Amino acid sequence: MGLTLLAHAHLPSKFWDYAFDTAVYLINRLPTRSLGFSSPFEKLHGKLPDYHFLRVFGCLCFPYLRPYTKHKLEFRSRPCVFLGYPPSQLGYRCFDPKSNRIFVVRTVVFDEQSFPFRPTGSLVAVQQVSNFSESSCPSSPGLPISVQSSDSSGSSPSIPMPSSTFVTDSLSPPEPASPLAVLAENVSPIAMSTDQPVPTAQAVPPVQPVYAPQLVPASQSVPAAPAPPTSRPHHMVTRSRDGSLPPRRFDLSKHPVAFSVSIGLQEPTSFAKAKRDPRWVEAMQDEFQALLSNRTWDLVPPPSNQHIISCKWVYRVKQKANGSIDRFKARLVAKGFNQQEGIDYEETFSPVIKSVTIRTVLSIAISLQWPIRQLDVKNAFLHGHLDKEVYMQQPPSFVDSTRAHFVCRLNRSLYGFKQAPRAWFLRLSEFLLRLGFKGSRADSSLFILRTTSYCAFLLVYVDDIILTGTPNAPFSSILSSLN
């Protein structure tokens, strides 16, 4: 089935893994006689698979790429190639030939009758021909190009090509016999043969002219390019011309404290460098004591059938607004890239507040003059509970001497785990629901507390919280409950 998917979509062999992965995905959802004409998916999950989700492999698709764009002026979608279904996410795998990237998107528009890698009648084929003509013709600049056309008389007249060639943007399929079939490799004029009459320069639509190099005899000298004008052609007065640019918000030359900090202090990149500085040693001790007081783990003998995850220390220098040192921060981070799906974690998705929701709520609060509170939860991920048993090695330099061979069975989440953001959000949302908040249907990270006398809105973005509402809302009681 995998080879059939590749052949039907005319995909190159480098996409074989996606084709066979899609074949396995389809086989698990097809009825089989060995299971009583039931699918493996139905036997495993106890429900019928959703066949409305399936699409033609290798077809043209247009995913919604707004979350991947860098600024708002980029297009929200671009033509991509459908490469199947991701194993751990609900969505479609879309390949962008232009950027050579693969996007996993749920909102996709499909054109199941078009295949971008089909040899004829596709965008990619036309782009390949245009790229071939652009890269091959200028390979011998300054040479006359002649085209030989075979007619009934057997003569081969030489038709000189114009000095400016045109490349069209038409998406029509290329001709079977391209006029750029044979290229000479020597310095003699390039000869090309074709069985079809060569169109004249007037027959080519004038769309975006691309000018070829002019022919210059060897005896003549090439005139130098004109120097750029020293003054701008327009009379507009800009800040760069009149010298009224605003100063930078933070200049190291005006803040000697920050300059000395940035030059003389560097954050250690390893534990071996950090243990030489007593300030970082004290920061690690404070973090370790906070983890113990929070009952983050229990020391147990290492189980034989469990995966043990390692950890490391990460160091940051917290600075004040003027650039001076505020404190030294050391954080114990688990190496989550060693986690195995299905053993150490299941779900990893954690919703965050949408930017349009933030703008809407803040605009309402400002127009109605509501009070706004901003909260930053300290060590937010440490408050999340894990739904699976996860084992981790003891932190470096803090190994219990009496139980050196023991490992940490985690009771709470740590930074670095794949399921850490989800565990924190689930615990916070459960607590807010107990306080009387209700989750919004439009945005799962917006919680609303509404009564007959007041209304409060709470927005959650990972560990940052915005609280606003009517002036008579019980902000003090809500904040004390969160603490």
ZIJOLIN-V540755 format. One line per field, one symbol per residue. psi: psi as a letter, one per 40 degrees, with the letter a starting at -180 (. if undefined). burial: 1 if it has 24 or more other C-alpha atoms within 12 Angstrom, else 0. Layout:
psi: ???
burial: ???
This chain:
psi: ddddddddefiieefddddddddddddeeiiiddfffiidddddefiiiheeeiihheihigihedeeidieeiieiihihhfahideihaihhhhddefihihidhhhigeehhdehdifidddddddddddddddedgieiihihhhhadeeigihhhiiehihhieieiiiidhiefdhhieaeiihhhiieiihiiddehhghghhhiiihhiddiihiiiiiiidiidifhhidddeffhiiidhhddegddddddddehihieiddddeehddddddddddddddddefdihhiihidfihhhiiihhhihhiadeeihdihhhhhhigeeeihhdddiciehhiiiidddddddddddddefiihhhihhhfdeeeihheihhhiiiihefhhddgdeiihhhdiiihdidedddddddddddddddeeihiiddheehhhhhaedihihhhhgbehhhhiaideigdddddddd.
burial: 010011011110001101111110110111000000001110000000000001111111111110000000000001111111100000011111100001111001010001111110011111111100100011000011111100000000000010001110000001000011001000000111100001000000000000010000000000000000000000000000000000000000000001000000001000100100000110111011001000011110000000111111111110000010000111111111001000011111010110001100110010000111000000111111111011111111010000000011111111111111111111111001001011100010111110000011111111111111110011100100010
